[in-house]
Amino acid sequence: MSILEIVSKVNMTEETWNESLECHSIIPDKFDGITYYRVVKKVEQLKKGAVVTDSGIIYDFPRIARILHLENGIKLAFNNPFYVEEKIDGYNVRIAKIQDQVLAFTRGSYVCPFSTDRLVDFFDSDSFFKENPDLIVCGEIAGPENPYNGESPPYVTEDISFFAFDIKTKNSDQQISIEKRYKLFDEYQIPSVTRFGRYTSSDIKDLKKQIQGLDEKGCEGLVFKPTDPTEKTVKYVTVGSCLRDMKITSSLMIEYQAEFFTHRMLRSLFYLLEHRSNLDDTFLKKTGEALLQPLFESVKKVAGGEVITERFKVRFNKEQNIKKLFEHFHKCKVDANLIHQEKVGQYWHVEFVRRCFPSYEVIKKHWDGHSHFD
Amino acid sequence: MSILEIVSKVNMTEETWNESLECHSIIPDKFDGITYYRVVKKVEQLKKGAVVTDSGIIYDFPRIARILHLENGIKLAFNNPFYVEEKIDGYNVRIAKIQDQVLAFTRGSYVCPFSTDRLVDFFDSDSFFKENPDLIVCGEIAGPENPYNGESPPYVTEDISFFAFDIKTKNSDQQISIEKRYKLFDEYQIPSVTRFGRYTSSDIKDLKKQIQGLDEKGCEGLVFKPTDPTEKTVKYVTVGSCLRDMKITSSLMIEYQAEFFTHRMLRSLFYLLEHRSNLDDTFLKKTGEALLQPLFESVKKVAGGEVITERFKVRFNKEQNIKKLFEHFHKCKVDANLIHQEKVGQYWHVEFVRRCFPSYEVIKKHWDGHSHFD
């Protein structure tokens, strides 16, 4: 189908389409010979993150509202039953068949060469998309060997795993029903996030136990999904996940939004207060450590003349996709440099280093004695 | 002199003056029958914070550039000798004679009724301004019993004290020379900030000792003032001051800029690294405590149905000025309520409570279970 026919399905005129391209609200990109269009600024009903292809539109993956108080949040959000799933710390992908290829799109609407390379390890996408060409499988890729995220679930101890959690249809922002979704996940053996089942807001005692169990194991949190489509999905995270978030990012505190840290401090205190844990010396020390120690190491590095870097390891099936990942980084203005690549068994094992210039430059200026106004 | 004659001294036309009033860049206000004009948005050379009166223009008090590395900062800032003074944690006032009254203006360009009431306790302003009607005495009011600032120097153990540090001339943004300034402070017995004397950048060892001494005593830091007018004033603070800043404000973390906290974390690490102190467990715990404990108490309060408040004690000479302080708070949209006032000896002792609604409302919404996007 032509792109204009595709966008006419969401009532976009040829004029609007052409204008959007001209003013760079929608940007064409290419992967393996397939042209796709990245929505980088809202155009009519297409929001940032959506992807337009000649096989249909993949809507943006919506942000999920957060609650800071589990009991009150659940009671306020749900009058009807809801499903509870584990929230996993990784990065979001939307997997869809475009022309004759299955591609994984990032939240930023790029095709991710790494994720796309590894799809074959996740589930039998050929048979799934042959029978369901209009569906989009949404999920999290998580594990210690991923190219983006410094955190990973405690039970993925090497490489990465895929955890599906949603199925959407092309040209629509709607999800298919949870029951149907679970059925498809099971039918096609698509690995999915841990399902805790169907709850009502009177099951709060049980939910508290679940979240406390996840916290003890080092997991991120829970997502609550309504059965009543007028109610909304909400998320809730463990105190441990707040601490880990701070620890993993504080080396680059300067280039993060400062709210990233203050929000997590507040969240952790809400968790402690609701779950009757104490704000004890151990927690205070751990928070101080999470916030300061990695940043201290960054300052020390820069003071010693070194650039701040982050080291990543990833595994690829196909050698040619390694180069594509670095092209992707280049497009996203990520300064990543290949250190080593080697075929070990089934996979190409790749090591690369990301240089974190924004943090480096600010710290270096301060260290060199430049004054600033704050 | 008429206001138009006054502003013509800074080359402002009648048209610009009238426009500025119309578009509220300059706002008229009144204190004790004296009309003054607050610059709230830059108009030509008059910046936010400047005050226009029929006795002349009081320029804004300029922000001072900060260095994070003492040695490198001093070496970069100064090729010529500079004076070193203590930086004091209080609030800034500009004291000037307008018509026949001596008034204290806040950084926000209001007449501060409290500070103005207490001027008589600071120095003999009658004789100073009789002989120097065009001068403006700039300084810090600091101490545990002030109506604005939660911190105070360790050596002001009750009430407040005034510490002059600059003298400016009306209708000019220039300071008078440091030597002349010190002479005037001494001649009129105007209490001023601790002067450490004249240094050059080769005296860095000595300066490090000074700052470490201040840190041990619980003082805020140092200000470095050039003798060469082409060089600029810079400031440098102790690690202890960073910790105290965080501790005193974190109960209201939500209504502060998040950078307030991340900047202080970075500053404290720079201090520790330069002065070869360790980032030890005690410091990590203290930082965690400073950031979390007061915020935890705020969340607990709101969870228990209480509003977050801050309690202040202040002393006044004249009873009628108490009411004026509350009128001032009302204008500044500060929700302050008088709790108690009583004449004890020379002073009216006043207690009031500030209710911190922005923090309260955000915490309350979260606690009640409302979801949000972040």
Interface residues (C-beta under 8 A of the other chain):
Chain A: R63 A65 R66 I67 L68 H69 E71 N72 G73 I74 K75 L76 A77 K232 V234 M253 I254 Q257 A258 E259 F261 T262 H263 M265 L266 S268 L269 F270 L272 L273 L279 D281 F283 L284 K285 K286 T287 G288 E289 L291 L292 Q293 L295 F296 V299 K300 A303 H366 W367 D368 G369 H370 S371 H372 F373 D374
Chain B: R63 A65 R66 I67 L68 H69 E71 N72 G73 I74 K75 L76 A77 K232 V234 M253 I254 Q257 A258 E259 F261 T262 H263 M265 L266 S268 L269 F270 L272 L273 L279 D281 F283 L284 K285 K286 T287 G288 E289 L291 L292 Q293 L295 F296 V299 K300 A303 H366 W367 D368 G369 H370 S371 H372 F373 D374
